[in-house]
Each structure stands twice: as C-alpha cells, then as structure tokens.
Amino acid sequence: MSATADHAEERTNPAARLGFEPGQVVQEIGYDDDVDMDLREGIESVIGQDLVDEDYDDVADVVLLWFRDEDGDLTDALVDAIGFLEDGGMIWLLTPKTGRDGYVEPSDVNDAAQTAGLSPAKSISVAKDWSGTRLSASRR
C-alpha cells in the first residue's frame, strides 16, 4: 500500500492511527449502548477478527476499556485490565469528551494510571464523543 493510501485509511478509519495490527486479540471492557460503533468496527477491520468480551479466558494484546465517570473506581478498572494483558500489551482507555455525560478529568486518568503502574500517553480524539489514552506498563 502506498503512503498516500495509508494516510487515506487513517482518515477514514480512526482505528488505523491507534496502532492496532492484524491478528491482535483486542479485549473490550465497558461496552454499553453509548460506545462508538464506527470505532469498534474499524478496530475489527484492522485486526481481522471480532473484539473479544469480558468473558474471554486468555490474555489479550490490547484491552479496549470504555470508562465513564459513573462506572466506579478507575484505578480498580485499570488494575483489572492489566490482568487481561499479554506481557508487553497495552490498554486504550476511552473516556467521554469534555461536556459529554460521564466525562472523566484528565488529572483523574493520570492519577489512576500511575497508581495502577501504567504510563499514560497524551489523550487524543478517537471518535465524535470519545477521547482515548494509550496506557502501557511502566518499566521498573
């Protein structure tokens, strides 16, 4: 595929710029009727298979965690998500954008990630109503 085609795919499929790769196992946690279906379908298109759900009984390469302010304790959710990951895996934490129901303060994301032993990257827009933060295990 040409560089131009790669950039076109990134514009039409937001999942392409999030670093997903064919063959990855992506476990989705926190699915509800407010999730962005285009993003989900885009991820499935990139990885070439369906997302697995919370009942998946093996490790995943990536955990896709949809989290809203009313969903409970973010640190606990992140610690639980780490348990689902393959060594070297990552978590994409998806939270509602500013002004949307369930908005989570960026400082709360950073605090929870650091408490859980994760290193947060900068949040980016991943869908109309959702921001994403890529979290990786801190190297100690």
N, C-alpha and C positions, 0 to 999 in steps of 0.2 A: 504494500500500500504506500502511496506517495505521502510526503509530508503534508501536502495540501489536503489530501483525503483524511489524514489523521486529524488535522485541525477541524475539518468539517464534521467529523464524527464527534469530536469534543463539544462542538456547539449544539449538535442535535441530540446527543446522548450524554447528559451530565455525568453519568456513571463512568464514562470513559476517562474523565480527568481526575477521578478519585483514586486511581491506581489499582483498580480491580483487574485481574488477569484470568484468561481462560483456564478452566479446571479448578479454580479455587472453590473451597467449601465456605460458603457465607451463611452464618447462623444469624437469624433475625430474632431480636427480642423486643418486646414492647409494641408489637403490631396492634393497631386499632384502626377504626374507620377513618381516622384523620391523616394517616400516612400518605406520602406522595406515591401514587401508583406508577407514575411515569418513571420515577427514580428506581423503584423496585424492579420494574420490567427492564429498564436499562441495565441494571446490575446483572439480572438473569441473562440478558443478551450477551453481555461481555464475558461472563463466566461460563456460559454454555449449559447451564442447568438451573433448576429451581433453587431458590433460597431454602434452607432447612429451618425448622422452627425450634422452639424452646425445648421440645422433647427429643431432639437429636441426641443420640447416645455416644457420639465420638467427638473428637476435637475438630475445631474449625480453623481455617486460615485467617478468617476475618469475622468479627462479631459486629453486626449492624444493630446498634442499640437506639431505638426511638425512645426518648425520655422527655416527659413533661413535668413541670413543677409539682403537680399533684400526684405524681407516680411514687412518692416515697423518698427514701434516702438515696441520693445519687451515689455516694461513696459505696454503700452496700451493693447497689446495682452494678457498679464498675468492678468491685471485688468478685461478685458472682460471674460477671462476664469474663474476667481473666481466667476463671476455672474452665471455661469452654474453649480456650485458645490453644492451638498448637504452639510449641516454642517458637518464638520469633513472629507470632501473629500480631495482628493489630485490631483495634476497636475503632469503628466510626461511630461517634456519639452524635446523634441527630436530635436537635432541640428546636422548638418553635422559635421563629424570628421575633425580634422586638415588636411589642404591640399585639402579638398573637396569644390566644389562650394557651396557658402552660409555659410561657416564656421562662427561661432559666438564665439568671445573671451569669455573665462570663466569669466573674470572680468566683461564683459557686462551682462552675465547671472546673476551673483551675485548682481550687482548693480540694475538691473531691478527687480529681485525677491525681494530684500529688499525694494525698492521703492514701490512695489506693496503690501507690507505687508506679503511676503512669506518667509519662511525659506528654503534655498536650502540645499540639501544633496550633497555629493560628486557625481560628474558625473561618469557614468560607460558606458562601451561599451554595446550597446543593439542590434547592428546589424553591418554588414560589413561597412557601410558608416555613421552610426548614433551613437551619444552619447546620453545618457539620464540623466536628472537631476530630481530627485524627489523633488517636492516643496509642502510644507504644510503651512497652515495658521499659522502665528506667533501668539503665545498666548500673549495677552497683559494684 
